[in-house]
Amino acid sequence: MMATATPVPSDIRDPGLAEQGKRRTDWAARQMPVLRGIAERFAKERPLQGVRIGVSLHITTETAVLLRTLRAGGAQLAVCPSNPLSTRDDVCATLVVDEQIPVFAWYGEDLPSYYRHVAAVLATRPQIVMDDGADLIAALHSGEDAAGLAAAIGGIEETTTGVIRVRSMDASGVLRFPVIAVNDALTKHLYDNRYGTGQNTIDGILRATNVLLAGATFAVAGYGWCGRGIAMRARGMGAQVIVTEIDPVKALEAHMDGFRVLPMAEAVREADIVVTVTGGHGVVSADHFESLKDGAILANSGHFDVEVDVAALRALAVTRRPVREHIEEYVLPSGKHVYLLAEGRLVGQAAAEASPAALMDMSFANQALCTEYLAREHPGLEPGVYDVPAAIDRQVAQLKLTALGIRIDQLSPDQEQYLASWQSGT
């Protein structure tokens, strides 16, 4: 049964706030032509009619466009955030007031509220869970809600950290339904992770600090697709970029891309800014804090706030105080000052506005089409983690090219025959 009340502050329902959220969401929608086209088809075909979907995503304007698309397809939705600091209250308001979607969220909610909101979404007995970080999926498998787990037919996971979690669940034999790893779609990680995270991380750092990147030494922990994007954008702003890695292949790639590669223990001695984006924890730890330069800035762009050991930093600091929005100053026993951004949470989501709508267009198109796929094909899918079907990946790419007015070549029948024949040669 769908929730009829949303435990949010009363001002979330304010019509003026809702109108502000609607205008901003409409602006995002103009930059998301692929998702708009899917919404138009969904409205005609109603492939999600009556399907209950529980959503845990960053509640941004781009997410609102995705939710409109799912609603156009007939879905029944309940929404909670995937990060307490990425929620926009005006977006919550337009979803509640204009779209009549139950939203369990508000900006800056504490962790007990966050997990109550996760539980509120799961109380609607979703058949499909749409996750960014796998909190809904993990909670369903906690053993406390057998009926909720039985109602679920599948899940969609949006981000690298969440995919790592569900793959771990699958390897441990506890995953009880199919999960599609949207993060691993080519039209997601090659674009959203690289160009989107690259841009929004730099954007968040600059909005929070207003520091000059040109000439600064900028360390990036992790050279996956997100790390590649951050390193590329930092270099484009004139920073001297250092990469830290644990994977020899990625470290070699960073080296050949023209970046210095150092262990974190050495990188922190030089860096003016350190950004973590690994999906791991304790990447910048108690062992590193006293080695930081005086005035060093710490930021995280991984999904969870565990990459910088904030608890250890707080325990070590002599004093701490807020100095600007999204900046907290820590004074260490040595007298050094260290500045932590956005409480160690996703800096591009908390201090900026996430990835641009033009990129989220492809990521959320994958979400929408994979939800349709799960609703249709779930009887034939065993529990496990699945790649996005290649046909969906190609469809999203082609739809984006068409929206951009870009045309490409096609193989002729002779070329197709040549490529298909093992006897082809010189």
HELIX and SHEET records of a PDB file:
HELIX    1   1 SER A   10  ARG A   13  5                                   4    
HELIX    2   2 PRO A   15  ARG A   30  1                                  16    
HELIX    3   3 PRO A   33  GLU A   45  1                                  13    
HELIX    4   4 THR A   61  ALA A   72  1                                  12    
HELIX    5   5 ASP A   89  VAL A   97  1                                   9    
HELIX    6   6 LEU A  111  LEU A  122  1                                  12    
HELIX    7   7 ASP A  135  LEU A  140  1                                   6    
HELIX    8   8 ALA A  146  ALA A  151  1                                   6    
HELIX    9   9 THR A  160  ALA A  171  1                                  12    
HELIX   10  10 VAL A  182  ASP A  184  5                                   3    
HELIX   11  11 LEU A  186  LYS A  188  1                                   3    
HELIX   12  12 HIS A  189  GLY A  196  3                                   8    
HELIX   13  13 THR A  197  THR A  209  1                                  13    
HELIX   14  14 TRP A  225  GLY A  236  1                                  12    
HELIX   15  15 PRO A  248  MET A  256  1                                   9    
HELIX   16  16 MET A  264  GLU A  270  1                                   7    
HELIX   17  17 ALA A  286  PHE A  289  1                                   4    
HELIX   18  18 VAL A  310  LEU A  316  1                                   7    
HELIX   19  19 ALA A  342  GLY A  344  5                                   3    
HELIX   20  20 VAL A  347  ALA A  350  1                                   4    
HELIX   21  21 ALA A  357  GLU A  377  1                                  21    
HELIX   22  22 HIS A  378  GLY A  380  5                                   3    
HELIX   23  23 ALA A  390  LEU A  404  1                                  15    
HELIX   24  24 PRO A  413  ALA A  420  1                                   8    
SHEET    1   A 6 GLN A  76  PRO A  81  0                                        
SHEET    2   A 6 ARG A  52  LEU A  57  1                                        
SHEET    3   A 6 ILE A 128  ASP A 131  1                                        
SHEET    4   A 6 GLY A 154  GLU A 157  1                                        
SHEET    5   A 6 PRO A 178  ALA A 181  1                                        
SHEET    6   A 6 GLY A 384  ASP A 387  1                                        
SHEET    1   B 8 ARG A 260  VAL A 261  0                                        
SHEET    2   B 8 GLN A 240  THR A 244  1                                        
SHEET    3   B 8 THR A 217  ALA A 221  1                                        
SHEET    4   B 8 ILE A 273  THR A 276  1                                        
SHEET    5   B 8 ALA A 296  ASN A 300  1                                        
SHEET    6   B 8 HIS A 337  LEU A 341  1                                        
SHEET    7   B 8 ILE A 327  VAL A 331 -1                                        
SHEET    8   B 8 THR A 319  ARG A 324 -1                                        
END                                                                             
